[in-house]
Every structure is written in structure tokens, then in C-alpha cells.
Amino acid sequence: MTSVYIRKRKGADGKLHLYLDYYPALFNPITRTTRKHESLKMYIYDDPKDDVERNYNQDIIDFFESIGVTILNGYGITECAPLISCNR
């Protein structure tokens, strides 16, 4: 069974980009490749500077919580485990 997590990764633009993290990796029988990560093409501001950015962050978090998903900021050692420490 595959576990799926939503993770944050800091981008060069200063935003935290959201992506799906699969463990173990998913196998695609058509391309015969495995995939561990997939971008959601969504982000939140790492350090919101005004009310617009703070409200945007809260809207994104509220959306995921409304479908029962908590966004984790995780730190792992890829070769050992999918997640060894996490912050909410």
C-alpha cells in the first residue's frame, strides 16, 4: 500500500511549493518508470508580507483541511524513511 503525503519545499522564488510525496514510489506500467513526487502547482508564502498573502495562505490551508488533509513540513532521510521529523 502506498502512503501519500502533502509536503512543502522552498523554491527559489521564496514561496513554499506544495507537492505530493509517495512512499513507496508509484510504478507507471505504460512508461515503466517510478515516481516519488508530483507537483501540485500550488504554493504558500513562506513569510507573508501583507494581509493578501496571509489570507491566501489561510485559504490554501483551509481548502486542504476541508478535504481532510494536513500540510506537513517534513524532514526525512530518503534512504531510511519517508519522514523522520515533522512540523505542522
PyMOL CGO cylinders between C-alpha atoms (Angstrom):
from pymol import cmd
from pymol.cgo import CYLINDER

trace = [
    CYLINDER, 0.00, 0.00, 0.00, 1.31, 3.44, -0.89, 0.3, 1, 1, 1, 1, 1, 1,
    CYLINDER, 1.31, 3.44, -0.89, 1.25, 6.32, 1.58, 0.3, 1, 1, 1, 1, 1, 1,
    CYLINDER, 1.25, 6.32, 1.58, 0.72, 9.81, 0.18, 0.3, 1, 1, 1, 1, 1, 1,
    CYLINDER, 0.72, 9.81, 0.18, 1.78, 12.99, 1.94, 0.3, 1, 1, 1, 1, 1, 1,
    CYLINDER, 1.78, 12.99, 1.94, 1.48, 16.65, 1.01, 0.3, 1, 1, 1, 1, 1, 1,
    CYLINDER, 1.48, 16.65, 1.01, 4.81, 18.34, 1.59, 0.3, 1, 1, 1, 1, 1, 1,
    CYLINDER, 4.81, 18.34, 1.59, 6.25, 21.83, 1.30, 0.3, 1, 1, 1, 1, 1, 1,
    CYLINDER, 6.25, 21.83, 1.30, 9.52, 22.62, -0.46, 0.3, 1, 1, 1, 1, 1, 1,
    CYLINDER, 9.52, 22.62, -0.46, 11.08, 26.08, -0.50, 0.3, 1, 1, 1, 1, 1, 1,
    CYLINDER, 11.08, 26.08, -0.50, 11.51, 27.40, -4.03, 0.3, 1, 1, 1, 1, 1, 1,
    CYLINDER, 11.51, 27.40, -4.03, 14.00, 29.91, -5.37, 0.3, 1, 1, 1, 1, 1, 1,
    CYLINDER, 14.00, 29.91, -5.37, 11.15, 32.46, -5.51, 0.3, 1, 1, 1, 1, 1, 1,
    CYLINDER, 11.15, 32.46, -5.51, 10.79, 32.42, -1.70, 0.3, 1, 1, 1, 1, 1, 1,
    CYLINDER, 10.79, 32.42, -1.70, 7.48, 30.53, -1.79, 0.3, 1, 1, 1, 1, 1, 1,
    CYLINDER, 7.48, 30.53, -1.79, 6.77, 27.11, -0.33, 0.3, 1, 1, 1, 1, 1, 1,
    CYLINDER, 6.77, 27.11, -0.33, 5.68, 24.89, -3.21, 0.3, 1, 1, 1, 1, 1, 1,
    CYLINDER, 5.68, 24.89, -3.21, 3.27, 22.06, -2.38, 0.3, 1, 1, 1, 1, 1, 1,
    CYLINDER, 3.27, 22.06, -2.38, 3.81, 18.58, -3.76, 0.3, 1, 1, 1, 1, 1, 1,
    CYLINDER, 3.81, 18.58, -3.76, 2.68, 15.01, -3.25, 0.3, 1, 1, 1, 1, 1, 1,
    CYLINDER, 2.68, 15.01, -3.25, 5.20, 12.56, -1.83, 0.3, 1, 1, 1, 1, 1, 1,
    CYLINDER, 5.20, 12.56, -1.83, 4.58, 8.84, -2.45, 0.3, 1, 1, 1, 1, 1, 1,
    CYLINDER, 4.58, 8.84, -2.45, 6.12, 6.07, -0.35, 0.3, 1, 1, 1, 1, 1, 1,
    CYLINDER, 6.12, 6.07, -0.35, 6.91, 3.61, -1.73, 0.3, 1, 1, 1, 1, 1, 1,
    CYLINDER, 6.91, 3.61, -1.73, 7.22, 5.13, -5.20, 0.3, 1, 1, 1, 1, 1, 1,
    CYLINDER, 7.22, 5.13, -5.20, 4.38, 4.52, -7.67, 0.3, 1, 1, 1, 1, 1, 1,
    CYLINDER, 4.38, 4.52, -7.67, 5.08, 2.41, -10.77, 0.3, 1, 1, 1, 1, 1, 1,
    CYLINDER, 5.08, 2.41, -10.77, 3.65, 3.52, -14.11, 0.3, 1, 1, 1, 1, 1, 1,
    CYLINDER, 3.65, 3.52, -14.11, 3.16, 0.42, -16.30, 0.3, 1, 1, 1, 1, 1, 1,
    CYLINDER, 3.16, 0.42, -16.30, 2.94, 2.48, -19.51, 0.3, 1, 1, 1, 1, 1, 1,
    CYLINDER, 2.94, 2.48, -19.51, 6.21, 4.38, -19.13, 0.3, 1, 1, 1, 1, 1, 1,
    CYLINDER, 6.21, 4.38, -19.13, 7.81, 1.67, -16.94, 0.3, 1, 1, 1, 1, 1, 1,
    CYLINDER, 7.81, 1.67, -16.94, 9.10, 4.27, -14.51, 0.3, 1, 1, 1, 1, 1, 1,
    CYLINDER, 9.10, 4.27, -14.51, 8.52, 5.01, -10.86, 0.3, 1, 1, 1, 1, 1, 1,
    CYLINDER, 8.52, 5.01, -10.86, 7.54, 8.35, -9.38, 0.3, 1, 1, 1, 1, 1, 1,
    CYLINDER, 7.54, 8.35, -9.38, 8.15, 9.55, -5.81, 0.3, 1, 1, 1, 1, 1, 1,
    CYLINDER, 8.15, 9.55, -5.81, 6.99, 13.18, -6.10, 0.3, 1, 1, 1, 1, 1, 1,
    CYLINDER, 6.99, 13.18, -6.10, 4.41, 15.14, -8.03, 0.3, 1, 1, 1, 1, 1, 1,
    CYLINDER, 4.41, 15.14, -8.03, 3.94, 18.89, -8.02, 0.3, 1, 1, 1, 1, 1, 1,
    CYLINDER, 3.94, 18.89, -8.02, 0.50, 20.27, -7.18, 0.3, 1, 1, 1, 1, 1, 1,
    CYLINDER, 0.50, 20.27, -7.18, 1.34, 23.56, -8.95, 0.3, 1, 1, 1, 1, 1, 1,
    CYLINDER, 1.34, 23.56, -8.95, 0.25, 25.33, -5.74, 0.3, 1, 1, 1, 1, 1, 1,
    CYLINDER, 0.25, 25.33, -5.74, 2.24, 27.32, -3.23, 0.3, 1, 1, 1, 1, 1, 1,
    CYLINDER, 2.24, 27.32, -3.23, 2.01, 29.25, 0.00, 0.3, 1, 1, 1, 1, 1, 1,
    CYLINDER, 2.01, 29.25, 0.00, 4.09, 32.24, 1.09, 0.3, 1, 1, 1, 1, 1, 1,
    CYLINDER, 4.09, 32.24, 1.09, 6.95, 31.36, 3.45, 0.3, 1, 1, 1, 1, 1, 1,
    CYLINDER, 6.95, 31.36, 3.45, 6.95, 34.82, 5.03, 0.3, 1, 1, 1, 1, 1, 1,
    CYLINDER, 6.95, 34.82, 5.03, 3.69, 36.62, 4.16, 0.3, 1, 1, 1, 1, 1, 1,
    CYLINDER, 3.69, 36.62, 4.16, 4.27, 40.36, 3.97, 0.3, 1, 1, 1, 1, 1, 1,
    CYLINDER, 4.27, 40.36, 3.97, 0.69, 41.67, 3.97, 0.3, 1, 1, 1, 1, 1, 1,
    CYLINDER, 0.69, 41.67, 3.97, -2.93, 40.66, 4.57, 0.3, 1, 1, 1, 1, 1, 1,
    CYLINDER, -2.93, 40.66, 4.57, -3.39, 39.49, 0.98, 0.3, 1, 1, 1, 1, 1, 1,
    CYLINDER, -3.39, 39.49, 0.98, -0.57, 36.93, 1.31, 0.3, 1, 1, 1, 1, 1, 1,
    CYLINDER, -0.57, 36.93, 1.31, -1.72, 35.85, 4.79, 0.3, 1, 1, 1, 1, 1, 1,
    CYLINDER, -1.72, 35.85, 4.79, -5.30, 35.39, 3.56, 0.3, 1, 1, 1, 1, 1, 1,
    CYLINDER, -5.30, 35.39, 3.56, -4.05, 33.45, 0.52, 0.3, 1, 1, 1, 1, 1, 1,
    CYLINDER, -4.05, 33.45, 0.52, -2.08, 31.10, 2.79, 0.3, 1, 1, 1, 1, 1, 1,
    CYLINDER, -2.08, 31.10, 2.79, -5.10, 30.58, 5.04, 0.3, 1, 1, 1, 1, 1, 1,
    CYLINDER, -5.10, 30.58, 5.04, -7.37, 29.87, 2.03, 0.3, 1, 1, 1, 1, 1, 1,
    CYLINDER, -7.37, 29.87, 2.03, -4.98, 27.16, 0.80, 0.3, 1, 1, 1, 1, 1, 1,
    CYLINDER, -4.98, 27.16, 0.80, -4.69, 25.59, 4.26, 0.3, 1, 1, 1, 1, 1, 1,
    CYLINDER, -4.69, 25.59, 4.26, -8.49, 25.75, 4.74, 0.3, 1, 1, 1, 1, 1, 1,
    CYLINDER, -8.49, 25.75, 4.74, -9.01, 24.05, 1.37, 0.3, 1, 1, 1, 1, 1, 1,
    CYLINDER, -9.01, 24.05, 1.37, -6.79, 21.11, 2.28, 0.3, 1, 1, 1, 1, 1, 1,
    CYLINDER, -6.79, 21.11, 2.28, -8.28, 20.82, 5.77, 0.3, 1, 1, 1, 1, 1, 1,
    CYLINDER, -8.28, 20.82, 5.77, -11.80, 20.80, 4.27, 0.3, 1, 1, 1, 1, 1, 1,
    CYLINDER, -11.80, 20.80, 4.27, -10.91, 17.62, 2.36, 0.3, 1, 1, 1, 1, 1, 1,
    CYLINDER, -10.91, 17.62, 2.36, -9.23, 16.09, 5.42, 0.3, 1, 1, 1, 1, 1, 1,
    CYLINDER, -9.23, 16.09, 5.42, -5.57, 16.73, 4.56, 0.3, 1, 1, 1, 1, 1, 1,
    CYLINDER, -5.57, 16.73, 4.56, -2.98, 18.34, 6.82, 0.3, 1, 1, 1, 1, 1, 1,
    CYLINDER, -2.98, 18.34, 6.82, 0.01, 20.02, 5.18, 0.3, 1, 1, 1, 1, 1, 1,
    CYLINDER, 0.01, 20.02, 5.18, 3.26, 18.84, 6.76, 0.3, 1, 1, 1, 1, 1, 1,
    CYLINDER, 3.26, 18.84, 6.76, 6.68, 20.42, 6.65, 0.3, 1, 1, 1, 1, 1, 1,
    CYLINDER, 6.68, 20.42, 6.65, 8.71, 17.23, 6.74, 0.3, 1, 1, 1, 1, 1, 1,
    CYLINDER, 8.71, 17.23, 6.74, 12.36, 16.36, 7.02, 0.3, 1, 1, 1, 1, 1, 1,
    CYLINDER, 12.36, 16.36, 7.02, 13.49, 12.91, 6.02, 0.3, 1, 1, 1, 1, 1, 1,
    CYLINDER, 13.49, 12.91, 6.02, 16.42, 10.77, 5.11, 0.3, 1, 1, 1, 1, 1, 1,
    CYLINDER, 16.42, 10.77, 5.11, 15.37, 9.32, 1.76, 0.3, 1, 1, 1, 1, 1, 1,
    CYLINDER, 15.37, 9.32, 1.76, 17.29, 6.09, 2.09, 0.3, 1, 1, 1, 1, 1, 1,
    CYLINDER, 17.29, 6.09, 2.09, 15.99, 5.38, 5.62, 0.3, 1, 1, 1, 1, 1, 1,
    CYLINDER, 15.99, 5.38, 5.62, 12.36, 6.51, 5.93, 0.3, 1, 1, 1, 1, 1, 1,
    CYLINDER, 12.36, 6.51, 5.93, 9.80, 8.75, 4.29, 0.3, 1, 1, 1, 1, 1, 1,
    CYLINDER, 9.80, 8.75, 4.29, 9.67, 11.05, 7.31, 0.3, 1, 1, 1, 1, 1, 1,
    CYLINDER, 9.67, 11.05, 7.31, 11.74, 11.33, 10.48, 0.3, 1, 1, 1, 1, 1, 1,
    CYLINDER, 11.74, 11.33, 10.48, 10.56, 14.71, 11.80, 0.3, 1, 1, 1, 1, 1, 1,
    CYLINDER, 10.56, 14.71, 11.80, 7.62, 16.95, 11.03, 0.3, 1, 1, 1, 1, 1, 1,
    CYLINDER, 7.62, 16.95, 11.03, 6.16, 20.35, 11.87, 0.3, 1, 1, 1, 1, 1, 1,
    CYLINDER, 6.16, 20.35, 11.87, 2.55, 21.39, 11.41, 0.3, 1, 1, 1, 1, 1, 1,
]
cmd.load_cgo(trace, "trace")
